[in-house]
Amino acid sequence: MSRGVTDGIERVVLMGYMCSGKSTVGESLARRLDWDFVDFDVEIERRQRRTISEIIMSDGEGFFRDLEADLTREVAEGARLVVAPGGGWIKNPELLEAIRPGTLSAWLRVSPGETVRRLLEDSLDRPLKDHPDPIGPVTGMLEEREGLYRLADLTIPADHRSAEDIGFELEATVRMRNGAYR
């Protein structure tokens, strides 16, 4: 992860529920800005040498959340980073505050119906994918977390939008807030 100081925004953190596009938008935005991209789930799996599911099954969700908190503190020291934490990261809003100075936070807001559509089309093993009717639990979880997601600096409607389109919008925001197109 890069270290250094830029004027204004040094990091972008993408928030949202599973299948909101954090990873694909994050990759697009990082490429556009020529910044590093940190996908928390991928980085934690790499460091632990096991999947998130395996971590949670063997050590519990609390241990996984501790790993997320440690990684948050680490990226808060870096610059020129686009960060995609897991969907439940915001359940600990202190993590957003820890990373906030110099960080633009963006909630990728996706409707329950679009979330379920993406979930069923996703090739990854995800919670609720095998649920007989995932719309109820997805809606409940989104409603439960909405107040936390609203802590983001920006809300980006993400239904039926490409990662490139959202990445372009965020790139323009970062460059404008940093004072110039660099």
PLY file of the C-alpha trace (Angstrom):
ply
format ascii 1.0
element vertex 182
property float x
property float y
property float z
element edge 181
property int vertex1
property int vertex2
end_header
0.00 0.00 0.00
1.29 3.41 -0.93
2.18 5.97 1.67
2.36 9.67 1.14
0.31 12.81 1.25
-1.84 14.39 -1.38
-3.91 17.53 -1.12
-7.46 16.76 -0.05
-8.65 13.22 -0.61
-6.01 10.54 -0.01
-8.33 7.55 0.10
-11.76 6.50 -1.12
-13.70 3.91 0.87
-16.60 2.20 -0.90
-19.42 1.07 1.35
-22.45 -1.05 0.62
-24.14 -4.38 1.04
-22.94 -7.52 -0.74
-23.26 -7.36 -4.52
-23.33 -3.55 -4.46
-20.27 -3.43 -6.72
-17.60 -2.36 -4.24
-14.89 -4.56 -5.75
-15.60 -3.88 -9.42
-16.13 -0.15 -8.88
-13.03 -0.07 -6.68
-10.89 -1.66 -9.38
-12.26 0.77 -11.97
-11.70 3.82 -9.78
-8.19 2.77 -8.72
-7.23 2.26 -12.36
-8.63 5.68 -13.33
-6.80 7.46 -10.49
-3.65 5.32 -10.76
-4.04 4.46 -7.08
-3.75 1.12 -5.28
-6.87 -0.94 -4.65
-7.43 -2.88 -1.42
-10.31 -5.35 -1.33
-10.57 -6.23 2.36
-11.96 -9.73 1.83
-9.26 -10.61 -0.71
-6.49 -9.13 1.44
-7.69 -10.87 4.61
-7.95 -14.19 2.76
-4.44 -13.73 1.37
-2.97 -12.96 4.78
-4.86 -15.72 6.59
-4.41 -18.25 3.74
-8.06 -19.30 4.01
-11.47 -18.08 2.91
-13.64 -15.68 4.87
-16.11 -18.54 5.42
-13.33 -20.71 6.85
-12.14 -17.89 9.12
-15.63 -17.30 10.49
-16.39 -21.01 10.89
-13.16 -21.77 12.75
-12.52 -18.54 14.67
-15.88 -16.75 14.71
-17.23 -13.54 13.25
-15.64 -11.50 16.06
-12.17 -12.60 14.98
-12.97 -11.70 11.37
-14.22 -8.26 12.45
-10.96 -7.78 14.40
-9.02 -8.53 11.21
-11.13 -5.91 9.38
-10.42 -3.38 12.14
-6.67 -4.05 11.96
-6.69 -3.62 8.19
-8.72 -0.41 8.53
-6.11 1.08 10.85
-3.41 0.05 8.38
-5.05 1.64 5.34
-5.85 4.80 7.35
-2.08 5.43 7.33
-1.79 5.03 3.56
-2.49 7.36 0.67
-3.64 6.99 -2.92
-5.84 4.06 -1.95
-9.27 2.89 -3.02
-10.64 0.62 -0.31
-13.49 -1.90 -0.49
-14.30 -3.34 2.94
-16.86 -6.10 3.34
-20.57 -5.35 3.50
-20.70 -5.72 7.29
-17.72 -3.43 7.94
-20.02 -0.48 8.64
-21.63 -2.35 11.54
-18.71 -0.86 13.48
-19.06 2.86 12.58
-15.93 3.67 14.58
-13.98 2.16 11.69
-15.35 4.81 9.34
-14.29 7.49 11.80
-10.82 5.93 12.09
-10.28 6.11 8.34
-12.19 9.34 7.75
-9.53 12.11 7.83
-8.43 12.45 4.21
-10.98 9.87 3.06
-13.99 10.23 0.79
-16.59 7.62 1.72
-19.19 6.57 -0.82
-22.22 4.34 -0.28
-23.02 2.30 -3.37
-26.76 2.13 -2.87
-28.45 -0.84 -4.52
-32.13 -1.77 -4.12
-33.10 -5.11 -2.58
-34.39 -6.40 -5.93
-31.18 -5.50 -7.75
-29.12 -6.99 -4.90
-30.96 -10.30 -5.24
-30.61 -10.26 -9.05
-26.84 -9.74 -8.72
-26.60 -12.31 -5.93
-28.24 -15.01 -8.03
-26.02 -14.21 -11.04
-22.81 -14.06 -8.99
-20.37 -16.94 -9.32
-19.00 -16.43 -5.80
-20.26 -18.37 -2.79
-22.21 -15.72 -0.88
-24.49 -15.70 2.15
-28.18 -16.06 1.21
-27.35 -17.36 -2.28
-29.01 -20.69 -1.49
-31.89 -19.14 0.47
-35.26 -20.12 -1.05
-36.49 -16.49 -1.00
-33.59 -14.08 -0.38
-35.56 -10.86 -0.93
-36.88 -10.83 2.66
-33.53 -11.22 4.41
-31.81 -8.86 1.94
-34.47 -6.19 2.47
-34.23 -6.59 6.25
-30.45 -6.32 6.27
-30.46 -3.25 4.00
-33.07 -1.56 6.20
-31.07 -2.44 9.32
-27.85 -0.94 7.91
-29.28 2.03 5.99
-28.67 4.50 8.81
-25.04 3.38 9.00
-24.53 3.54 5.24
-25.92 7.09 5.32
-22.82 8.09 7.33
-20.98 8.08 3.98
-19.98 11.41 2.43
-21.73 10.46 -0.82
-24.63 8.22 -1.76
-24.25 6.79 -5.27
-27.36 5.14 -6.76
-25.90 1.98 -8.28
-28.88 0.07 -9.69
-28.41 -0.76 -13.38
-25.15 1.20 -13.64
-21.81 -0.11 -14.79
-18.73 -0.12 -12.60
-17.02 2.08 -15.19
-19.82 4.68 -15.03
-19.69 4.84 -11.24
-15.88 4.84 -11.32
-15.95 7.81 -13.70
-18.35 9.70 -11.40
-16.16 9.05 -8.37
-12.98 9.93 -10.24
-14.46 13.31 -11.19
-15.48 13.92 -7.57
-12.01 13.07 -6.23
-10.24 15.20 -8.80
-12.57 18.17 -8.26
-12.22 17.97 -4.48
-8.45 17.74 -4.84
-8.48 20.93 -6.85
-7.58 19.80 -10.33
-7.61 17.03 -12.86
-4.21 15.43 -12.38
0 1
1 2
2 3
3 4
4 5
5 6
6 7
7 8
8 9
9 10
10 11
11 12
12 13
13 14
14 15
15 16
16 17
17 18
18 19
19 20
20 21
21 22
22 23
23 24
24 25
25 26
26 27
27 28
28 29
29 30
30 31
31 32
32 33
33 34
34 35
35 36
36 37
37 38
38 39
39 40
40 41
41 42
42 43
43 44
44 45
45 46
46 47
47 48
48 49
49 50
50 51
51 52
52 53
53 54
54 55
55 56
56 57
57 58
58 59
59 60
60 61
61 62
62 63
63 64
64 65
65 66
66 67
67 68
68 69
69 70
70 71
71 72
72 73
73 74
74 75
75 76
76 77
77 78
78 79
79 80
80 81
81 82
82 83
83 84
84 85
85 86
86 87
87 88
88 89
89 90
90 91
91 92
92 93
93 94
94 95
95 96
96 97
97 98
98 99
99 100
100 101
101 102
102 103
103 104
104 105
105 106
106 107
107 108
108 109
109 110
110 111
111 112
112 113
113 114
114 115
115 116
116 117
117 118
118 119
119 120
120 121
121 122
122 123
123 124
124 125
125 126
126 127
127 128
128 129
129 130
130 131
131 132
132 133
133 134
134 135
135 136
136 137
137 138
138 139
139 140
140 141
141 142
142 143
143 144
144 145
145 146
146 147
147 148
148 149
149 150
150 151
151 152
152 153
153 154
154 155
155 156
156 157
157 158
158 159
159 160
160 161
161 162
162 163
163 164
164 165
165 166
166 167
167 168
168 169
169 170
170 171
171 172
172 173
173 174
174 175
175 176
176 177
177 178
178 179
179 180
180 181
